[in-house]
């Protein structure tokens, strides 16, 4: 039934976004250590953890972001793309360009939006973008020690 398939997409998106959600916890802990001990290995660990989990949010193929994006309708996807662009502008983190390219592909070429919006998946996905963007802004980069 249509209800069952919608329920399965929502469930799959939550499962897909669970990995980056746990990754956000690890990245937050590593960032706290990097801020407490600047110039230590924690800086590299924090930046790598945040970057890997952000990359995993790219909304394509078998990546977790692709699973999460399946639950978003066209309007939510456009808002998501706009937020990713804003975070890229503020942080300068190049990974957001990759996320925007993946989102543009799904929005404008593949055109596979969910028939109905899933606000829970949208808020979780948006929250993860904001968390990783904030962490990448906070973690000292090369030459910032």
PANU-382271 format. One record per residue: x, y, z of N, C-alpha, C in turn; residue number from 1. Coordinates in Angstrom, 3 decimals, always signed. Example, Ala and Ser with C-alpha at 12.3 -4.5 7.8 and 13.67 -1.06 7.14 Angstrom:
! residues 2
+----------+----------+----------+----------+----------+----------+----------+----------+----------+-----+
!   n_east !  n_north !     n_up !  ca_east ! ca_north !    ca_up !   c_east !  c_north !     c_up ! num !
+----------+----------+----------+----------+----------+----------+----------+----------+----------+-----+
!  +13.190 !   -5.690 !   +7.800 !  +12.300 !   -4.500 !   +7.800 !  +13.200 !   -3.300 !   +7.800 !   1 !
!  +12.850 !   -2.250 !   +7.080 !  +13.670 !   -1.060 !   +7.140 !  +12.900 !   +0.030 !   +7.870 !   2 !
+----------+----------+----------+----------+----------+----------+----------+----------+----------+-----+
***
This chain:
! residues 145
+----------+----------+----------+----------+----------+----------+----------+----------+----------+-----+
!   n_east !  n_north !     n_up !  ca_east ! ca_north !    ca_up !   c_east !  c_north !     c_up ! num !
+----------+----------+----------+----------+----------+----------+----------+----------+----------+-----+
!   +0.835 !   -1.188 !   +0.000 !   +0.000 !   +0.000 !   +0.000 !   +0.873 !   +1.243 !   +0.000 !   1 !
!   +0.293 !   +2.370 !   -0.386 !   +1.025 !   +3.631 !   -0.424 !   +1.504 !   +4.020 !   +0.969 !   2 !
!   +0.650 !   +3.803 !   +1.983 !   +1.028 !   +4.118 !   +3.359 !   +2.263 !   +3.322 !   +3.774 !   3 !
!   +2.266 !   +2.033 !   +3.457 !   +3.390 !   +1.174 !   +3.827 !   +4.676 !   +1.621 !   +3.134 !   4 !
!   +4.602 !   +1.979 !   +1.846 !   +5.818 !   +2.376 !   +1.151 !   +6.342 !   +3.705 !   +1.709 !   5 !
!   +5.432 !   +4.640 !   +2.048 !   +5.858 !   +5.893 !   +2.661 !   +6.508 !   +5.640 !   +4.010 !   6 !
!   +5.921 !   +4.730 !   +4.765 !   +6.451 !   +4.372 !   +6.080 !   +7.842 !   +3.757 !   +5.936 !   7 !
!   +8.046 !   +2.923 !   +4.916 !   +9.344 !   +2.304 !   +4.690 !  +10.399 !   +3.328 !   +4.289 !   8 !
!  +10.034 !   +4.312 !   +3.460 !  +10.980 !   +5.365 !   +3.076 !  +11.377 !   +6.161 !   +4.310 !   9 !
!  +10.396 !   +6.509 !   +5.144 !  +10.689 !   +7.264 !   +6.363 !  +11.598 !   +6.466 !   +7.291 !  10 !
!  +11.298 !   +5.198 !   +7.452 !  +12.109 !   +4.330 !   +8.320 !  +13.531 !   +4.204 !   +7.776 !  11 !
!  +13.657 !   +4.000 !   +6.462 !  +14.975 !   +3.865 !   +5.846 !  +15.778 !   +5.158 !   +5.979 !  12 !
!  +15.096 !   +6.306 !   +5.876 !  +15.826 !   +7.569 !   +6.010 !  +16.362 !   +7.728 !   +7.428 !  13 !
!  +15.567 !   +7.328 !   +8.436 !  +16.027 !   +7.421 !   +9.823 !  +17.200 !   +6.481 !  +10.072 !  14 !
!  +17.135 !   +5.292 !   +9.489 !  +18.232 !   +4.340 !   +9.634 !  +19.489 !   +4.903 !   +8.967 !  15 !
!  +19.317 !   +5.459 !   +7.768 !  +20.456 !   +6.034 !   +7.054 !  +21.088 !   +7.201 !   +7.788 !  16 !
!  +20.269 !   +8.051 !   +8.385 !  +20.789 !   +9.227 !   +9.076 !  +21.299 !   +8.912 !  +10.478 !  17 !
!  +21.055 !   +7.695 !  +10.967 !  +21.532 !   +7.319 !  +12.306 !  +23.059 !   +7.286 !  +12.368 !  18 !
!  +23.694 !   +6.827 !  +11.299 !  +25.163 !   +6.793 !  +11.290 !  +25.766 !   +8.173 !  +11.457 !  19 !
!  +25.384 !   +9.149 !  +10.604 !  +25.906 !  +10.499 !  +10.792 !  +25.485 !  +11.135 !  +12.121 !  20 !
!  +24.353 !  +10.728 !  +12.659 !  +23.931 !  +11.251 !  +13.957 !  +24.910 !  +10.811 !  +15.049 !  21 !
!  +25.253 !   +9.536 !  +15.058 !  +26.258 !   +9.041 !  +16.002 !  +27.627 !   +9.653 !  +15.693 !  22 !
!  +27.917 !   +9.819 !  +14.406 !  +29.173 !  +10.458 !  +14.010 !  +29.256 !  +11.890 !  +14.513 !  23 !
!  +28.108 !  +12.569 !  +14.570 !  +28.089 !  +13.938 !  +15.097 !  +28.487 !  +13.939 !  +16.569 !  24 !
!  +28.007 !  +12.954 !  +17.313 !  +28.395 !  +12.857 !  +18.723 !  +29.899 !  +12.678 !  +18.876 !  25 !
!  +30.459 !  +11.798 !  +18.059 !  +31.909 !  +11.578 !  +18.107 !  +32.670 !  +12.835 !  +17.684 !  26 !
!  +32.179 !  +13.520 !  +16.657 !  +32.842 !  +14.732 !  +16.181 !  +32.768 !  +15.850 !  +17.221 !  27 !
!  +31.641 !  +15.950 !  +17.925 !  +31.501 !  +16.965 !  +18.975 !  +32.491 !  +16.688 !  +20.108 !  28 !
!  +32.604 !  +15.432 !  +20.510 !  +33.551 !  +15.068 !  +21.573 !  +34.990 !  +15.364 !  +21.143 !  29 !
!  +35.334 !  +15.001 !  +19.908 !  +36.696 !  +15.244 !  +19.417 !  +36.961 !  +16.746 !  +19.282 !  30 !
!  +35.942 !  +17.512 !  +18.888 !  +36.107 !  +18.962 !  +18.771 !  +36.331 !  +19.591 !  +20.138 !  31 !
!  +35.626 !  +19.112 !  +21.141 !  +35.838 !  +19.623 !  +22.506 !  +37.288 !  +19.388 !  +22.932 !  32 !
!  +37.806 !  +18.213 !  +22.608 !  +39.208 !  +17.911 !  +22.941 !  +40.162 !  +18.789 !  +22.122 !  33 !
!  +39.825 !  +19.023 !  +20.850 !  +40.676 !  +19.858 !  +19.996 !  +40.725 !  +21.295 !  +20.494 !  34 !
!  +39.601 !  +21.784 !  +21.005 !  +39.563 !  +23.151 !  +21.540 !  +40.321 !  +23.214 !  +22.870 !  35 !
!  +40.193 !  +22.157 !  +23.675 !  +40.896 !  +22.116 !  +24.965 !  +42.407 !  +21.954 !  +24.794 !  36 !
!  +42.789 !  +21.227 !  +23.743 !  +44.214 !  +20.947 !  +23.509 !  +44.596 !  +21.346 !  +22.087 !  37 !
!  +44.662 !  +22.657 !  +21.798 !  +44.991 !  +23.090 !  +20.434 !  +46.375 !  +22.592 !  +20.019 !  38 !
!  +46.490 !  +22.249 !  +18.758 !  +47.769 !  +21.783 !  +18.249 !  +48.011 !  +20.312 !  +18.496 !  39 !
!  +47.067 !  +19.637 !  +19.124 !  +47.227 !  +18.213 !  +19.405 !  +46.641 !  +17.384 !  +18.261 !  40 !
!  +46.782 !  +16.084 !  +18.386 !  +46.211 !  +15.160 !  +17.404 !  +44.688 !  +15.253 !  +17.378 !  41 !
!  +44.091 !  +15.764 !  +18.467 !  +42.631 !  +15.893 !  +18.517 !  +42.107 !  +16.797 !  +17.415 !  42 !
!  +42.901 !  +17.768 !  +17.007 !  +42.473 !  +18.667 !  +15.928 !  +42.268 !  +17.862 !  +14.648 !  43 !
!  +43.226 !  +17.024 !  +14.307 !  +43.115 !  +16.197 !  +13.097 !  +41.979 !  +15.182 !  +13.226 !  44 !
!  +41.845 !  +14.601 !  +14.409 !  +40.769 !  +13.624 !  +14.624 !  +39.407 !  +14.300 !  +14.485 !  45 !
!  +39.248 !  +15.475 !  +15.072 !  +37.973 !  +16.198 !  +15.010 !  +37.640 !  +16.590 !  +13.576 !  46 !
!  +38.598 !  +17.154 !  +12.864 !  +38.353 !  +17.601 !  +11.482 !  +38.042 !  +16.397 !  +10.586 !  47 !
!  +38.771 !  +15.312 !  +10.753 !  +38.534 !  +14.117 !   +9.941 !  +37.170 !  +13.511 !  +10.235 !  48 !
!  +36.813 !  +13.415 !  +11.506 !  +35.520 !  +12.846 !  +11.887 !  +34.377 !  +13.681 !  +11.325 !  49 !
!  +34.454 !  +14.997 !  +11.468 !  +33.401 !  +15.870 !  +10.939 !  +33.345 !  +15.776 !   +9.413 !  50 !
!  +34.496 !  +15.752 !   +8.767 !  +34.537 !  +15.712 !   +7.299 !  +33.993 !  +14.407 !   +6.741 !  51 !
!  +34.365 !  +13.295 !   +7.324 !  +33.882 !  +11.992 !   +6.841 !  +32.362 !  +11.904 !   +6.990 !  52 !
!  +31.852 !  +12.335 !   +8.131 !  +30.409 !  +12.265 !   +8.352 !  +29.658 !  +13.252 !   +7.469 !  53 !
!  +30.232 !  +14.409 !   +7.216 !  +29.605 !  +15.361 !   +6.299 !  +29.589 !  +14.795 !   +4.882 !  54 !
!  +30.696 !  +14.210 !   +4.443 !  +30.736 !  +13.584 !   +3.122 !  +29.650 !  +12.520 !   +2.998 !  55 !
!  +29.447 !  +11.756 !   +4.046 !  +28.443 !  +10.690 !   +4.047 !  +27.020 !  +11.242 !   +3.889 !  56 !
!  +26.821 !  +12.528 !   +4.126 !  +25.509 !  +13.155 !   +3.941 !  +25.260 !  +13.593 !   +2.494 !  57 !
!  +26.217 !  +13.373 !   +1.607 !  +26.000 !  +13.689 !   +0.200 !  +24.791 !  +12.892 !   -0.292 !  58 !
!  +23.797 !  +13.562 !   -0.862 !  +22.529 !  +12.882 !   -1.182 !  +22.548 !  +12.081 !   -2.490 !  59 !
!  +23.456 !  +11.143 !   -2.595 !  +23.549 !  +10.311 !   -3.802 !  +23.784 !   +8.855 !   -3.430 !  60 !
!  +23.462 !   +7.990 !   -4.368 !  +23.732 !   +6.568 !   -4.349 !  +23.510 !   +5.922 !   -2.995 !  61 !
!  +24.521 !   +5.166 !   -2.579 !  +24.365 !   +4.371 !   -1.361 !  +24.815 !   +5.106 !   -0.101 !  62 !
!  +25.187 !   +6.358 !   -0.229 !  +25.581 !   +7.115 !   +0.957 !  +24.354 !   +7.377 !   +1.832 !  63 !
!  +24.595 !   +7.591 !   +3.114 !  +23.487 !   +7.816 !   +4.054 !  +22.657 !   +9.041 !   +3.673 !  64 !
!  +23.294 !  +10.055 !   +3.120 !  +22.555 !  +11.227 !   +2.672 !  +21.572 !  +10.895 !   +1.557 !  65 !
!  +21.924 !   +9.952 !   +0.704 !  +21.007 !   +9.515 !   -0.350 !  +19.767 !   +8.872 !   +0.227 !  66 !
!  +19.946 !   +8.104 !   +1.284 !  +18.809 !   +7.464 !   +1.958 !  +17.939 !   +8.511 !   +2.640 !  67 !
!  +18.558 !   +9.476 !   +3.284 !  +17.802 !  +10.531 !   +3.947 !  +17.056 !  +11.419 !   +2.965 !  68 !
!  +17.668 !  +11.692 !   +1.818 !  +17.080 !  +12.577 !   +0.806 !  +15.831 !  +11.971 !   +0.183 !  69 !
!  +15.745 !  +10.648 !   +0.166 !  +14.567 !   +9.978 !   -0.410 !  +13.274 !  +10.395 !   +0.272 !  70 !
!  +13.336 !  +10.763 !   +1.550 !  +12.137 !  +11.098 !   +2.310 !  +11.712 !  +12.560 !   +2.137 !  71 !
!  +12.501 !  +13.362 !   +1.426 !  +12.203 !  +14.784 !   +1.287 !  +11.458 !  +15.066 !   -0.004 !  72 !
!  +10.451 !  +15.930 !   +0.085 !   +9.754 !  +16.341 !   -1.134 !  +10.564 !  +17.444 !   -1.822 !  73 !
!  +10.099 !  +17.906 !   -2.965 !  +10.862 !  +18.883 !   -3.757 !  +11.127 !  +20.167 !   -2.980 !  74 !
!  +10.131 !  +20.704 !   -2.296 !  +10.315 !  +21.948 !   -1.547 !  +11.348 !  +21.774 !   -0.429 !  75 !
!  +11.258 !  +20.676 !   +0.299 !  +12.241 !  +20.423 !   +1.362 !  +13.640 !  +20.295 !   +0.775 !  76 !
!  +13.751 !  +19.663 !   -0.372 !  +15.055 !  +19.521 !   -1.023 !  +15.619 !  +20.882 !   -1.426 !  77 !
!  +14.774 !  +21.760 !   -1.916 !  +15.236 !  +23.101 !   -2.286 !  +15.684 !  +23.882 !   -1.051 !  78 !
!  +14.939 !  +23.777 !   +0.048 !  +15.353 !  +24.415 !   +1.302 !  +16.693 !  +23.843 !   +1.772 !  79 !
!  +16.830 !  +22.519 !   +1.681 !  +18.063 !  +21.846 !   +2.090 !  +19.239 !  +22.374 !   +1.268 !  80 !
!  +19.045 !  +22.487 !   -0.057 !  +20.085 !  +23.003 !   -0.948 !  +20.454 !  +24.436 !   -0.570 !  81 !
!  +19.450 !  +25.254 !   -0.286 !  +19.715 !  +26.633 !   +0.123 !  +20.493 !  +26.713 !   +1.426 !  82 !
!  +20.144 !  +25.861 !   +2.377 !  +20.866 !  +25.835 !   +3.650 !  +22.314 !  +25.390 !   +3.441 !  83 !
!  +22.514 !  +24.359 !   +2.623 !  +23.881 !  +23.894 !   +2.347 !  +24.705 !  +25.017 !   +1.719 !  84 !
!  +24.092 !  +25.787 !   +0.806 !  +24.794 !  +26.913 !   +0.180 !  +25.138 !  +27.987 !   +1.214 !  85 !
!  +24.206 !  +28.268 !   +2.115 !  +24.455 !  +29.274 !   +3.152 !  +25.577 !  +28.824 !   +4.088 !  86 !
!  +25.568 !  +27.562 !   +4.464 !  +26.615 !  +27.059 !   +5.357 !  +27.965 !  +27.077 !   +4.642 !  87 !
!  +27.975 !  +26.725 !   +3.382 !  +29.231 !  +26.792 !   +2.614 !  +29.748 !  +28.227 !   +2.585 !  88 !
!  +28.858 !  +29.190 !   +2.358 !  +29.250 !  +30.594 !   +2.298 !  +29.863 !  +31.053 !   +3.622 !  89 !
!  +29.263 !  +30.627 !   +4.735 !  +29.732 !  +31.046 !   +6.056 !  +31.016 !  +30.332 !   +6.458 !  90 !
!  +31.093 !  +29.032 !   +6.168 !  +32.228 !  +28.244 !   +6.645 !  +33.378 !  +28.154 !   +5.649 !  91 !
!  +33.057 !  +28.229 !   +4.368 !  +34.082 !  +28.021 !   +3.343 !  +34.485 !  +26.566 !   +3.205 !  92 !
!  +33.756 !  +25.655 !   +3.851 !  +34.081 !  +24.220 !   +3.795 !  +33.692 !  +23.676 !   +2.420 !  93 !
!  +34.691 !  +23.290 !   +1.645 !  +34.478 !  +22.839 !   +0.275 !  +33.594 !  +21.622 !   +0.135 !  94 !
!  +33.498 !  +20.802 !   +1.177 !  +32.630 !  +19.622 !   +1.099 !  +31.178 !  +19.993 !   +0.832 !  95 !
!  +30.776 !  +21.183 !   +1.246 !  +29.396 !  +21.599 !   +1.009 !  +29.119 !  +21.771 !   -0.487 !  96 !
!  +30.142 !  +22.073 !   -1.273 !  +29.954 !  +22.150 !   -2.724 !  +29.572 !  +20.774 !   -3.257 !  97 !
!  +30.239 !  +19.741 !   -2.771 !  +29.910 !  +18.378 !   -3.182 !  +28.476 !  +18.027 !   -2.795 !  98 !
!  +28.070 !  +18.381 !   -1.591 !  +26.697 !  +18.127 !   -1.159 !  +25.696 !  +18.873 !   -2.036 !  99 !
!  +26.016 !  +20.113 !   -2.389 !  +25.120 !  +20.902 !   -3.239 !  +25.016 !  +20.287 !   -4.636 ! 100 !
!  +26.124 !  +19.787 !   -5.161 !  +26.090 !  +19.140 !   -6.481 !  +25.221 !  +17.884 !   -6.441 ! 101 !
!  +25.361 !  +17.095 !   -5.378 !  +24.531 !  +15.900 !   -5.231 !  +23.060 !  +16.254 !   -5.117 ! 102 !
!  +22.757 !  +17.306 !   -4.355 !  +21.367 !  +17.736 !   -4.199 !  +20.816 !  +18.261 !   -5.524 ! 103 !
!  +21.609 !  +19.033 !   -6.246 !  +21.156 !  +19.565 !   -7.540 !  +20.860 !  +18.427 !   -8.511 ! 104 !
!  +21.709 !  +17.410 !   -8.503 !  +21.463 !  +16.241 !   -9.354 !  +20.116 !  +15.607 !   -9.019 ! 105 !
!  +19.873 !  +15.409 !   -7.728 !  +18.617 !  +14.751 !   -7.309 !  +17.401 !  +15.641 !   -7.571 ! 106 !
!  +17.553 !  +16.954 !   -7.423 !  +16.416 !  +17.867 !   -7.588 !  +16.101 !  +18.108 !   -9.058 ! 107 !
!  +17.124 !  +18.413 !   -9.853 !  +16.893 !  +18.900 !  -11.207 !  +17.032 !  +17.846 !  -12.301 ! 108 !
!  +17.832 !  +16.792 !  -12.077 !  +18.017 !  +15.788 !  -13.118 !  +17.298 !  +14.485 !  -12.815 ! 109 !
!  +17.547 !  +13.934 !  -11.670 !  +16.910 !  +12.659 !  -11.330 !  +15.435 !  +12.847 !  -10.997 ! 110 !
!  +15.116 !  +13.947 !  -10.347 !  +13.742 !  +14.316 !  -10.011 !  +12.970 !  +13.153 !   -9.375 ! 111 !
!  +13.423 !  +12.751 !   -8.187 !  +12.793 !  +11.637 !   -7.471 !  +12.317 !  +12.035 !   -6.071 ! 112 !
!  +11.608 !  +13.170 !   -5.939 !  +11.191 !  +13.591 !   -4.592 !  +10.130 !  +12.671 !   -4.006 ! 113 !
!  +10.048 !  +12.690 !   -2.698 !   +8.978 !  +11.957 !   -2.010 !   +7.657 !  +12.641 !   -2.346 ! 114 !
!   +6.586 !  +11.882 !   -2.458 !   +5.290 !  +12.492 !   -2.788 !   +4.734 !  +13.372 !   -1.672 ! 115 !
!   +5.117 !  +13.072 !   -0.439 !   +4.681 !  +13.890 !   +0.696 !   +5.902 !  +14.225 !   +1.547 ! 116 !
!   +5.894 !  +15.394 !   +2.178 !   +7.047 !  +15.789 !   +2.988 !   +7.170 !  +14.951 !   +4.255 ! 117 !
!   +8.396 !  +14.733 !   +4.690 !   +8.684 !  +14.053 !   +5.948 !   +9.439 !  +15.052 !   +6.820 ! 118 !
!   +8.706 !  +15.744 !   +7.673 !   +9.303 !  +16.811 !   +8.477 !  +10.361 !  +16.286 !   +9.436 ! 119 !
!  +10.170 !  +15.093 !   +9.978 !  +11.167 !  +14.526 !  +10.891 !  +12.501 !  +14.300 !  +10.193 ! 120 !
!  +12.471 !  +13.685 !   +9.015 !  +13.708 !  +13.448 !   +8.267 !  +14.349 !  +14.779 !   +7.877 ! 121 !
!  +13.517 !  +15.731 !   +7.461 !  +14.027 !  +17.041 !   +7.056 !  +14.756 !  +17.722 !   +8.214 ! 122 !
!  +14.126 !  +17.747 !   +9.386 !  +14.739 !  +18.417 !  +10.544 !  +16.020 !  +17.711 !  +10.990 ! 123 !
!  +16.021 !  +16.379 !  +10.950 !  +17.231 !  +15.643 !  +11.321 !  +18.368 !  +15.937 !  +10.345 ! 124 !
!  +18.042 !  +15.922 !   +9.060 !  +19.033 !  +16.176 !   +8.014 !  +19.588 !  +17.599 !   +8.135 ! 125 !
!  +18.700 !  +18.582 !   +8.315 !  +19.101 !  +19.978 !   +8.462 !  +19.960 !  +20.147 !   +9.716 ! 126 !
!  +19.553 !  +19.516 !  +10.799 !  +20.334 !  +19.601 !  +12.028 !  +21.743 !  +19.072 !  +11.851 ! 127 !
!  +21.868 !  +17.963 !  +11.125 !  +23.202 !  +17.402 !  +10.884 !  +24.053 !  +18.346 !  +10.038 ! 128 !
!  +23.463 !  +18.977 !   +9.024 !  +24.221 !  +19.952 !   +8.222 !  +24.735 !  +21.089 !   +9.101 ! 129 !
!  +23.866 !  +21.597 !   +9.956 !  +24.239 !  +22.714 !  +10.827 !  +25.332 !  +22.285 !  +11.810 ! 130 !
!  +25.191 !  +21.110 !  +12.404 !  +26.189 !  +20.626 !  +13.366 !  +27.551 !  +20.489 !  +12.701 ! 131 !
!  +27.608 !  +19.796 !  +11.558 !  +28.908 !  +19.595 !  +10.915 !  +29.487 !  +20.899 !  +10.380 ! 132 !
!  +28.636 !  +21.785 !   +9.885 !  +29.123 !  +23.097 !   +9.449 !  +29.717 !  +23.887 !  +10.601 ! 133 !
!  +29.030 !  +23.859 !  +11.739 !  +29.518 !  +24.562 !  +12.928 !  +30.842 !  +23.971 !  +13.401 ! 134 !
!  +30.915 !  +22.641 !  +13.427 !  +32.153 !  +21.999 !  +13.880 !  +33.316 !  +22.351 !  +12.963 ! 135 !
!  +33.098 !  +22.313 !  +11.647 !  +34.184 !  +22.629 !  +10.722 !  +34.611 !  +24.089 !  +10.845 ! 136 !
!  +33.700 !  +24.950 !  +11.260 !  +34.051 !  +26.360 !  +11.502 !  +34.846 !  +26.506 !  +12.804 ! 137 !
!  +34.502 !  +25.689 !  +13.810 !  +35.159 !  +25.786 !  +15.116 !  +36.528 !  +25.117 !  +15.170 ! 138 !
!  +36.681 !  +24.014 !  +14.447 !  +37.930 !  +23.249 !  +14.504 !  +39.018 !  +24.029 !  +13.781 ! 139 !
!  +40.131 !  +24.258 !  +14.466 !  +41.213 !  +24.982 !  +13.791 !  +41.694 !  +24.213 !  +12.556 ! 140 !
!  +41.816 !  +24.926 !  +11.460 !  +42.328 !  +24.308 !  +10.230 !  +43.820 !  +24.515 !  +10.131 ! 141 !
!  +44.407 !  +24.111 !   +9.028 !  +45.846 !  +24.308 !   +8.833 !  +46.204 !  +25.795 !   +8.972 ! 142 !
!  +47.223 !  +26.057 !   +9.742 !  +47.679 !  +27.431 !   +9.928 !  +46.857 !  +28.244 !  +10.921 ! 143 !
!  +45.899 !  +27.617 !  +11.604 !  +45.055 !  +28.341 !  +12.562 !  +45.463 !  +28.076 !  +14.010 ! 144 !
!  +46.553 !  +27.389 !  +14.241 !  +46.939 !  +27.053 !  +15.608 !  +47.519 !  +28.243 !  +16.324 ! 145 !
+----------+----------+----------+----------+----------+----------+----------+----------+----------+-----+
***
